[in-house]
Amino acid sequence: MNALPLAFGAPMLLVGLITLPVIWWLLRMTPPPPQKEVFPPLKILAHVLRQEQTPNRSPWWMTLLRLLIAALVILALAEPVWNPRPVTLSGNGPVAIIVDNGWASAEAWEQRRETAERLIADAARAGAPIYLVGTAERANAQIGPFDAAGARERLQAMEPRPIPVDRKAAFERLAPALAPTPGARIAWLSDGILTGDAEDATKSLEKSGAASLLWYRPDTANLLGLTSVENGADALVVHAIRPMGAGGSRSATVAAFDNKGRRIGEASLAFSPGASVAEARIAAPIELRNDFSSLRIDGASQAAATRLLDDNTKRRRVALLSGAEADVAAAQPLLSPLYYISRALQPYADLIEPRTTDLAQAVPELLDQKPSVLVMADIGKLPQAAEERLADWVSRGGTLIRFAGPKLAGASSDDTLLPVTLRRGERALGGTLTWTAPQPLSAFAASGPFAGLATPKDVTVTRQVLAEPSPDLPEKTWASLADGTPLISGETRDRGRIVLFHVAPDAAWSNLPISGVFVEMLRRIIVLSRAGGGEKGSSAVSLPPYLILAADGSLKPPAPETKPLAVGGDGAPQVSYDNPPGFYGSDDALYALNLLGSKSELAPLIQPSLPFPVSATVYAADESISLRGPLFAAAAMLLALDTLLMLWLGGHLRLPRRKTAALGIMLLAGFFTAAAPFSGGHALAQVAPSAPDDAKPGDQAMISAVSATHLAYIVTGDKAVDDISKAGLEGLTQFLKEKTALEPGEPIGVDPARDELSFYPLIYWPIDANAPMPNETAIARVDAYMQGGGTVLFDTRDELAASAAPGGTTPSGQRLRAILDSMNVPPLEPVPSDHVLSKSFYIMPDFPGRYRGAPLWVEASLNGETRQDRPVRTGDGVSPILITANDLAGAWAIDSRGAPLLPTVPNDPMQRAYALRGGVNIMMYMLTGNYKSDQVHVPALLERLGN
């Protein structure tokens, strides 16, 4: 046993140490070379006399130095390793490395990769062929045999994938490859999570003829997963799991993000000791919860810890409407047509009811609250105005659910808000159109909205309204009775949907409303209303990949090999290599495919039992240190020292005293020069007045920018637009000098992608649809400028064009929206009459420019307080953004003589005067509205200037 943690890769080379005595003898017998000196004759004679005392052997200390050099070289060639790691795979058979690279491996992927690299290095020393298999790869992925270089290249190409592992398929491919060469050594780098095929997969290895298995057992304590989400009445309920058998308690935070990645909600998640499931409740208004796009557990870097949300998880508002009298419903609620409907929908939706039974008022009242679904229980005839309003609401995306009853059965056949044409009257037991027995339900269609629901045997129908036969009646039938007559029919109207239950909403015609399947039917219809897709009952649709979930839980664009997802067929879509978890579809309608289901569990993987030896180990970092390089470096340094000593003994390094002193001063100066960047001395040199050459490029421009207040404008690249912007700010600058105590400097054009923006209190940005779209860097820097207290005045300059554009949207307006989509823009409002901006210098009722009519938008004063004893509201700060369409710079612009460049529309001199006054108000507001905002620039300026 070694006393020190030291090993040698080539120990046979240590035999070279026995040559050290011979080297000692040779060095001792070799005298130092004679010195050659050119001096006056007397000095030569003096040295000649001293030559008799020169030793005939090398000094002992030089001999020892050279022996040390030789010993270091021999030791380095022997490849010494400090704290060597043991060889993990013994033998000389083929080496097979199995890597679980599914979602659970993302937490410590680099550790797994380093372990695989060490196994490849061990196999390379033995000259063994290498097989490398990933359990989350395509079935046709190459597995070997590889040499060491090929195996490393294949390993570098392997990456964790956000899908479950398929060990059975991987092992079945590996076993036949190893069978021809018995004695193979297998290393299984597992992720520690049990899968349903684990037992069958390990049986495949019995046929491989392997000699041993090294099973790596990871630490799965950090694995967490989100399994389901329920949008309840008052909170979003999130269900999470962790590996079963975990002992202690654990807490985490679940964060909610919108579709732009902004964190807009969070809640605590706590696992009790020994529990593998936990629940978090994100309490937020329904409007905010409906904006949630994804949920993520903080600190968890796995795809399972991210839950994607689509329309199926959004809680919708459902309006309930019936023709029953209010006092009847209050006195006998069980007889109310809406009783069973409200009980069925309450867990899944927010229910609203009108305050009046007058349908002419009730329908508009409900629609004004913007419900997603409107349920009408036995209403035969609507007022014409209400019917038109309801038809328009359906065409724009609403879902109307109607229930039959005596009133609907007796209504006229010209009702347009029905999916099918109804026969007059109803079909009942003992009636004209009668059954001999109550009718049960037929099996639900596999391609319809109720696919997968078990057909209830105890639900029967005794009365219904019948649909007139038509060629499209089978397509509109969602559910039917055993005799083929429709029980539920549906039709798509433009973007909306109309659904009809051919029975009453209470138990008078059928026991369906008091059954469990009734609840599931209504819930599925509500889900359909959220998706906003096409007509249900159609075949499966194929959705293209939109954003794909990476193994670490982040969203990224889909890879070229990602295939479209089939949705709506038999069974729910499953995660696979071709369809990883993520969003599928388009901006209008996204489908969220998640990794874990509501019944998922994280069971630990147990050590496999095989006919050949199986040894377990854990992942650990390689702490071995190769001493080969340091020993060679030490030998080289000693060799350099030996060379200097030889030159010194030979007299070649002797210099006169003056030259020696000069050389020492030069070396000392060079040392301090080299050390200056590490001592911070360069920062002092930058600001020293006597050393202007040491200043950084651009410092003088920054000093000029802070020496006076300058107005700035964004350079768009269009010379005409930039010239007007500059001339406009020059005109405003001149007006400020004449009317106020402010003395601004010349306007400065800035490129937000390169120039520093912190020096300017206001930046004017003319929006030009023909100019190139700013890059991400420019938008990010402008956003940071706004967040730091600066203000950007966006001017679309399209007030005249907006009045004639369809929908009021112009190309400049669309460009502005595209720019603001990437920024953190606060809520906006037109400048209120009591806003400080309207009174900061002049009294300004509006803010015209070259055009008049568009409002000036500022940050909404959500916390502002209006008091009658104050001329302006309290709580106003400096808005980081101003938006107008009135072309302010066009009204301010002047030529070299000070005359206006462009006419106002209409051509009114007072409009230009008001535009300039508005500019003064804006500048005064920028400089004095909230003086603390300006102070945020001070630390950045001081740090930049080194003061």
N, C-alpha and C positions, 0 to 999 in steps of 0.2 A: 504494500500500500504506500502510495506517495505521501510524504509528510506535507508537501506543498501542492497547491492546486495548479500544477504545471505539467504539461505534456508536450511531446514533440511529434510533428508530422513525419519527419524523416530521421528517426533516432540513430540510424546507422552512421550518419554523418558526424555524430559526436565522437566517433573513433578518431577523427582528426585532432582531437585535443591531446592525444599522446605525442603528437609531433612538436608540441610546445617546447619540451627540453632541447630538442635538436635546433629549433629556431633560436632558443636562448644561447646555445653554444655558438651558433653562427654569428649572431649579433655581437656577442662578447668578443669574438676574435676579429671583428671588422673595426678598424680604427676610424675615427672621424676624418673627413677629407681635410687636407692642408688649407690654410688660409692664404689668400693672395691679396697683397696690399701694395699700393704704389705710394711710397712715402720717400722723404729725403734719405740719403744713404746712411746717415747715422742711425736713424730709426730702424732701417732695415737690419743693420748690424746688431742693434739691440734685440730685435725679434729673432734673429738667427741664433743668438746666444740662448734665447728662451726655448727654442725648438727642442733642445735636449730634454726639456721637462714635459713635453707633450705626451700624454698617455698613448699606449699602443692598443688600447681597447676602447669600445663604446662605453659611455657613462652608464651606470646601473639604472638610473631613472629613465634614460631613453630606451634601454633594453626592455624595461618593464612596460613602458608605454607601447612599444611595438608588439610585445607579447599580448597585451590587452586587446590591441586592434585585431590580431589574428584570432584570439579567442572569441571576440564578438562576431567576427565574420563566420566562424565555424558554427557558433550557436544560432546565428540568423539563418544559415543554410539548413539547419536541422528543423526549421519551422516550429519554433516554440509557441505555445498557446497557454495563456494564463486563464485559470478557471475553465478548463476545457469541458465541453458538454459531452455526455456519453453518446456513443454511436447507437442510434435508435433502432436500426434494422441490421441484424447480424445475418451473415450468410452471403452467398454469391448468386442467388437466384434472381429472377426478374423482380422489379419493385413496382407495385401498383399503388398509386396515391388516389384515394377517393376523397373528393372535397364536396361537402354539403355547401352549395353556394346559393341557397334559397334566401328568403327574406330574413330568416333568423340569424344568418351569418353576417349581416351588415354591421352589427354592433361592434364586432372585433375582427373585421375582415383583414386588416393589415397583420394582425397576429397570426391568423390562419395562413396568410400568404408567406410570411416569414418561416413558419413551421414547414410548409411545403418546400420552400427553397432549401432548408437544411436537409430535408429528406432527399431532395434531388442531389445535393452535394455529397451525401453519404453514398448514394447509388453511383455517382460518377467516380468516386474513389475505387469502388469495387468493379467498375466497368460493366455494370449490369444495365440491361435495357429498362426503360421507364415507361409505365403506362400512367396516364393522367386522365381522370374521369370526373366530370362535374355532374351532380345530381339534379341540376336545374338548367340543363342545356338541351339543345335539339337532339332528336334521336340519331341524326346523321353526323353529329360532331365527332371529329377525329379524336381517338383515345390513345393512339400509339401503335407500336413502340416508338419511343423517342430516344435520342441521345440527350446528354445533359443540356446542350444549347437549345435543342428543339423543345425540351420539356419546360425550360425557363421561359421561352418565348410563348408557349401555349399557356403557361401559368399567368404571365403578364396580361394576356388577352382575356383571361377569365375574370369575371366580376360578379358581385352578388346581384341577384335578380329578385324583383319584388313578387315572387311566386312561390308556392310550396314546392318542396323537393319531390322528385319522382325516383326514389331509390330503387324500386323494383326494376324499372326500365334500364337504369344505369348499371345495376349489378348483372342483369341478364345479358348486357352487351359485354361486360368485362369478363365474365366467367369463361365463355368459349375462347376468348383471346389468350387467357392464361393456361387453359387446359393442356395445350401441346407441350408446355415447359413446366413440369411439376417442380415444386419447391419454391414457388413465388412467395414473396413477402408483401403483405398488404398493410397499408396504413390508411385508416379511415378517420378523416378530419370531420367529425360530426358536428352538427349544430345543437345537439342535445334535446331536440323536440321530437316526440313520437308521432309517427304518421301511420295511417291505416295499413299501409303495405310494408311496414318494417319487418314483420315476421317472415312474409313471403320473400322479401328482398334478401334477407340473410341466408335463407335456404338456397338461394342461387349460388352463393359463394361456396357451398359444399361441393359443387361440381367443378370448381376451378382448380382443384389440386394444390391449393396454397399450403404453405408450410406453417405460416403464422399470421396473426392479425394483431396490429397495434391500433388500439381504439382510443382516440382522443376524446376526452370528456370535457366539454366547456362549462363555464359558469353561466347559467341562464337566469341568474337573479335579476338582471336588468331588463329582461324581456317583458314588454307590456303590449297589450292589444286592445283595440276598440271593436266591439262586436255588433252593437246596434245602437240606434238613436230613436227616441220617442219624443215627438213634439207635443208635450202635454198642454193642459189648459193654462198653466202659469209658469212653466219652465221647460227647458229642453233637457230631457233625461238621457244621460250617456252611460252606457254599460261597458265596463272594462274587465279584462282578465289578466292574470299572470300565471306563471307555471304552477301546476298543482304540487302541493307538498311544501310550499314556501312557509317558513316558520314564523318569522317576526312580522310586525306590522310595517306598512309602507304607505307613504303619501306622495301624491304627485299633483300636478296642475294640468287641467285640460283647457286649452285655449281655443277660441273660435275665431276664424278668419273669414273675411269676405272675399269676393272674387278677384280683388286686387291685392290680396295678401295682407290686408291691414287687420291687426288684432283688435277685435271689437267686443270680446267677451271672454270670460274665464270662470272656472269653478274648481274647487278642491276635490281631489279623488283620494279616498282613504281605504286601504285594504286592512281589515282587522287581522290579528294574528291567526295564521293557519288558513285564512280564507283566500280563495283564488279568484273571486269575483268582487267587483266594487261598482259603485254607482256615483255619478256626479250630476248635479242639477245646476244648469246655467239659467238663472232667473233673469229674464229680460222681456221687454214688450214683444208682442207677436211680430210687429213690423221689423224690429231689429233681428229677431230670431229667423225670420224669413230671408234675411240677407246673409245668413251663415252659409258659406260655401265649403268649408272644411273644418275639421276638428283635429287637434294635434296635442299629444302629451309632451309637455316640456321636458327636454333632456333625453328623450327616447329617439334613437336614430334608426328606427325600423319602419318599414312600410305598414306593418300591422298597427302601429301606434298613431296612424293617420286615418281619419274617416272622412270620406268625401260625401258631400250632401248635394242632392239634386231636388227637383220639384217634389219627389215622392216623400221627402222628409219635411217639407214646408207645411205649416199649419195654415189652413185656409178658413176664411170666414164664410159661413153658410147662413143664408137667409131662409126663414121658415114663414110660409104664408098659407092660410086656410080660409075657407069661407064660413067656418063655424062662428057662432056668436061668442063674444068674449065672456059673458056671464056663465054660459054653459061650460066652457073650458075651465073656468075658475072653480065652479061648484062641483063638477064631476070630471076631474082631469083624466081619469082612465077612459072616458068617452071622447076625449079630444082627438081629432084626426092627427094631431102632431105629437101625441104622447109617446108612442113607440118610436117614431122617427127621431125625436129629440134625445131619447134615451140611447138610441143606437149611435147617434153621431156625436154625442157630447164628449167622449174620450178622444176624438180625432179632429174636432173642429171647434171654432168659436161660433156660437149660435146667436143670431139676432132675430128679433121679431118686431113687427110694426106696432106703433102705439094706437092704431086705429084699425077698424075693420073695413073702412071705406077703401075699396081696391083702387080707386082713382088716386087716392093719396098714399096708400100703403105701398104700392109698387114703386113709385118714384122715391119714397122715403127709404126703402130698402136698397134700391140701386144706388142711391147717393152715398151709401156707406161702402160701396165697392166690394160686394161679396164675390167670391169665386163660383159659388153654387147657390141656386135659388130652388127651394123645394116647395111645390104647390100641391096641397092636399085637397083633392076633389073640388076643383074650381072649374066650372063649365064655361063661363063667358067673362071675359075681361073688358073693361071700358076701352074704347078704341085708342085713346091716347096712351093708356097704360100698356096695351098690347103692342103698339108701335114702339114704345120705349123699351119694352122687354125684348122684342124681336131685334132691335138694334144692339142691345146688350149681348144677346146670344151671338150675333154675327161678329162681334168684336172679341169673342173668346169666352163668354160666360157659359156655364153648364146649367141647364134647366132640367129638373127632375119633377115629373108629374105623377100623381097617383089618381087612379080611377075612383069612381064612386057614383052615387045616384045623380049628382049634378052633371058630371062629365058624361055619363051615359045618356042623359036626356038633352045634351047640348046639340046644337046644329053641327053639321058635318063640315062647315067652312072654317073651322078652327085651324089656323096656320101654325100654331105652336105645338104641333104633334108630330112625332116621327112617322106615323102611319095614318091612313084614313080609317076611321072607326065606323062600325055599323051602329045604327041608332038602337038604343036599348042595351040590355045586358043579358048575358047567358047565365042561367041559374038552374039549380036542381029543382025539378018540378015545374019549370017554366016551359015556354014554347020551344026554345033551344035548350034542351036539357041533357043531363048525363044520367045514366042509371046509377052512378056512384061518384063520390068525390074524386077528382082527378089528382094523381100525384105528379111530381116534377119529373121531367126527363133529364137524362145526364147532360151536364154542361159541355158545350163544345170545347174541343181542345185548343181551338184558336181564338176563342172569344175572351171577353174581359173577366169571365168567371172560371177560366181554365184552372184545373187543379183543385177546385172545391169539391168536397164529397157531396154526392147527391143525397139530401135528407130523405129518409124513408117515411118519416112521420108527418111531413108537410103535405097538406092537401088543399085544394081550391074548390069551393062550392059555387062561386059566382065570379064572373069576369066580364070585361068588355072585349068584343071581338074586333079584329082588324079585317078590313076588306081585302080579299085576295089580290095580289099584284105580283108582277115578275120579280120585284126587288124585295118582297117581304121576307124571304129566307135570309137575305143579307142583313136586313135590319133587325132580325130576331136575335136577341142576346141570350134569352132563356125561354124554354117552352115547356108545355105540359106533356103528359104522356101521349095525348092524342094529337100532338103536333101544333096545337094552337099557341100563339105567343103569350108568354107570361110577362116578359120584359122586352121592349123594343127600343132601339136607339138609332139616331141619325146625326150625322155631322152637318152643321150649317155654317158655312164659311169657316171661321176660326173657332166656333163654339160647338155645342152639342146639346141635343134634346133627348131625354130618356123618359120612357113611360112605363110605369108599373100598371099592368092591366087589371090589378086588384086594388081594393081599398086599403088605406094605410092603417086601418084597425083590424080587429079580428072578426069583423062581421062577414067578410067574403072569403077569408082564408086565415089559416093559422100561421101563415108565413111571417107576419110582423112580430109574432111572439116567439120566433125560432132563432137559434143562433146563426143560421146561415143568412138571415136578413141583415144582421149587423155587418157580416163580412161583405155582403153585396154592396151595401151603402158605402162601406169603407173603400172598396175597390173603385166605385164610381167617383168618389172624392179624389182618390189617387189619380184617376184618369183626367180629372179636371185640372190637376196641377201640372201634369205633363204637357198639356196643350198640344198633343200630337194629332195625327189623323184619325180616321174612323177606326174604332176598335172592332174586333171581330175579323180583321184582315189577317193575312199571313204575316210571318216574321219579317221584320225590317232589318236592314243592314246599316249600322251607324259607323261612320268613319272615326278613327281615333282623333281626339282633340288635344288632350293633355294626359300624359302618362305619369303614374306614380313611380318614382325611383325607389331603390331598395332602402335608401336612408330616409324616406318619407317626404321628399320634396317633389314638386311637380316639374316636369320638363316636357319639351316637344316630343312627339312620338318618333320612334326609330323607323327606318324604312321597312323593316321586317314585320312591324306591327300590322295586323290585319283588321278589317272592319268587324264589328261585333254584331252578331245576330241576336235581336231582341224581339220578344213577342211569340216565339215558337214554343215547343214543348219544354217545360222546365225553365229555370232561371239560368242566365249565362254564368259560366264558370271561368275563373281565372286560369290562364294557361300561358305558355310561352308566346303564343301568337296573340293572345289578348290579355296583357298584364293589367293590373288594376289602374284605374284612371277615369277620365271623363271621355265619353264617346258622344258624337253628334255634332252639333253646331252651336253658335252663340244663342240661337233662339230656343233650343231645347237640348239640354245635356243629360246624358244618362251616366250615373255614377256606378262604376263597377268596383266593389271593395274586396279586399283580401279575405277578411274574416266574416263569417256569418253569425247569426244570432245564437247558434248552438255550438259554436267553435270552442275548443278547449286547448290548453297548452299542457299536455302531459309529458313528463320527462322520459327521455329515451333510456332504456336500461341496457346494460352491457350484453352484447349478443353471446349466445352459446353455440359453439361450433365444434366439429370433431377435431380440429387442430388447435394449438395453443392460442389463447386470446389474452393479451395483456392490456391493461388500462393505464392511461397516463393523462396528464392535464396539459393544457396549453401554457407555455412559459416562454418568457423572452430569452433570447440567446445572450448570456452574460460573458461568454468567452471573449478574450482579447488576444489577438495575434501580436506577438512580440517581434515578428520578423522585421517589420518596417522600423520600429524604434531602435532595434539593435543595429541595423544597417546605417541608420542615421547617426547613432553614437559612434560607430566605427569611422564614418566619413568625417565627423567633427574631429576625432582624435587624429585621423590621418592628416587633416589640414593643420592641426597643431604640430604634428611631427614635421611637416614641411616647413613651417615657420621656424621651428627650433633648428632645423638643419640650415636654413638660410642664416639664422643668427650665429650659429657656431661657425659657419663659413665666412662670417664677416660681411655678409651682403646687406644686413639690416642696420648697420651702424651709420648714423647720420650726425653731422655737426649739431651742436646744441641749438643754434638758431633755427636750423631746419627742423629739428625735432620739435621745438616749441611751436613753430608754424604749423607743422603737421598735426600736433595735438589740438591747436585752436580750430583747425579745419574740421577735424573729426568731431570735436565738441559741438561746433556750430551745426554740422550735419546731423548730429544726434538730436539737438533741440529742434531743428527744422523738421525732421521726421516725426518727432513726438508732438509737434504743435497741433496737428489735427485731433489728437487724443486728449489734449489738455484744455480745449475750449478757447485757446488764445485767438483763434481766427475770428470769433464772434466780436471780440473787442476791436480787432483791426477793421472790421466792417464799418463801425460807427465812428472811428477816430477821424477827426477832421483832417489830420495831416496825412491820411492814407486813402485818398479817394480812389486810387486804382484798385483797392481791395473790395470795393462795393460790388454787390451782385447786379447782373443785368436787370434793368427794370426798376431798381430802387429809386432812381431819380424821378421816374414817372410817378411812382407811388407817393413820393414826397410832394410832388407838384399837385397830385390829386387831393391830398389832405390839407394842403396849404390854403385852399379856398373851397367853397361849396360849388360843386359842378353838377349840372344836369347831364344825364347820360341817356343814350338811345341805343337800341339794338341794331346792329348793322345787318341788314337782310341780304345784301349782295346785289340788290336792284338799285342802280345808281339813282334813278329818279326818286324812288321812295326814300332812300337814305339822304338825298339832298334836301327833300322836303322836311324830313325829321330834324336834320341839323338846322335848317333855316327856321323851323318852327321853334326849336328850343332857344335859338339865338334871339328870336323875337320875344319869347317869354322872359329870357334873361334880361333883355333891355328894359322890358316893362317892370320887372322886379326892381331893378336899379332905380327907376324913376319913381316908383310908388311906395317902395318899402325901404327899410334899413338894410336889407339883405344885398350883398354885393357878390353875386355868383360869378364864377369864372366861365371860361369858354365851354360850351357843350362838348362832350366827349362821346364818340362812338365806341361801343364795346362789342367784343365777340364773347358771348357767355361761355363758350367752350375753352377759351384761353385766358381771358382777362380777369383780373380780380374785381369783384363787384361790390365789395364791402364798403368802398369809399363813397358811394353815391346814395343819397337818401331816396331818390326817385329815378327809376329807369323807364323810359317810354319805349313801348314795343309795338310798332305798327305791324299788323297782321297782313301778310301778303300771301294769297293762295298760290301764286306762281313761284314764290321763293322756295328753296329747298327746305324740307322738314328738318328742324333742328335735331341733332343727334341726342342720344341718351345722356351723354356727358353734359351737354349744354343745358338740357332740361333739368338734370339733377342739380347743377350748380345754381340755376335760377331758383329752383325750389328751396335749396339750402339758404340762399340769400333772403327769400321771403320768410322762411322760418326764423332767420336770425334778426328780423326787425326791419328789413328793407321792404320797399313797395314797388311793385311793377304795375304800370299803367298800360293795359292792353287796349289797343284801338283798332277795331276791325274796319273802320272807315267805310261802312257799307249801309248807312241808314237809308239812303235812297234806294239801293238795290234790294234791301230787305223787304220793303213794302211791296215789291213786285215779284219776289221770289216765291215759289210754291212752299207753303208752310212757313214762310218767313226765314228759311234757312239759306244762306248764301255760301259760296265756296270759302270765303274768309271766316264765316262763322263755323263751318265744318273744320277748318284748319285750327281754329282756336280750341274747339272741343278736343281735337286730337292732341293738342299740346297740353291742355289741362287734365286730360285723362291720366297722365303720368305724374301729376303733381298732387300734393296734399292741399287741396283747395277748400277753404272753409265755406259754410253756408253763406249765400249772398242775398242781398236785397237792394232795391233802388234806394238812393240816398233819402232818408226820411226828412221831413221838414224841420225836425228838431235835432238833426244830427250836427255835430260840431263842425263838420266839413262845410255845411251851408252857412256858417257864421264865423269861420276862423279869421276872416279879414273883411270881405264884403258880404252883404246879405244876398244870398244866391238862391232863388227858387228852383233853378235848374242849371244844367251845365252844358250849354251849346258849344258847338265847334264850327267847323265849316258848314255842317248840317245841324238841324235842330229837330228834336223829337225823340231821340233815343235816350233812355235814362242812364245815369251813371251808377253802376253797380259797385257796392262796397261789401265788406264783411258784415253779416247780419249781427246786430247788437243783441244777442240772445239774452244776455244778462244786464242789458241796459235798463236803467230806471228813469222814467219820465216824471218830472215834478213840475207843478204849475209855477212854483216860485223860482224856477231856473230856466234860462233861455234855451239850454241844450240838455239832453239827457245825460245822466251820470253813467259811468262805466264805459264810455267810448274810448277805445284805444286806437292805435294807428292800424288801419286795415292793410294787410300785406298785399292786397290785390285790388285794382280798380279796373273796370271794364266799361268801355263806351264804344259807340259806333258813329260818333259825330265828327270824326277827323279833327281832333284838337290841333295837331301840328299844322294841318292845312290852314286853320284860322290864325295861328300864331305866326306863320312863316312870313319873313320880310327879306327884301333884297339888300344889296350893299348900301343903298341910299335910305333904308329904313321904311320903304314903301311896301304894302302888302303884296305878296306874290300871287295868291289865289283869291278869287271872289267867294263870298259866302253864298249859300243857297237857302233862302232868297238873299239877294244882294242888299244887305242891310248893314250899315256901318255899326249900329248899336249891337248887332249880333256878334261882330268881331270884338267889340269892347267887352261884352259879357263873357266871351270865350277867354279873353285875357284875364279878366277878373276871376273867372273860374280857375284858371291856371295859378293865379296868386293864392287863392284859397287852398288849392291842393298843396302848394309848396309850404304854406304856413301850417297846414295840417300835418304835413310830413315832419316838419321840424319841431313843432310844439305840441302836437296832439298827445303824445306820450313820450316825454323826454327820456324815460328809462329804456325804451326800446333802442335808442341810439347808442346806449352805453355798451351794448353787446359787442360792438365792433372794437372797443378799446383794447381788450386783451389780445385779439388777433393782430391789431396794428402794432402793439408794443412788441409782441413776439416776433413779428415779421421784420421790424426795424431793429431788433436787438437791443432795445433800450430797457 
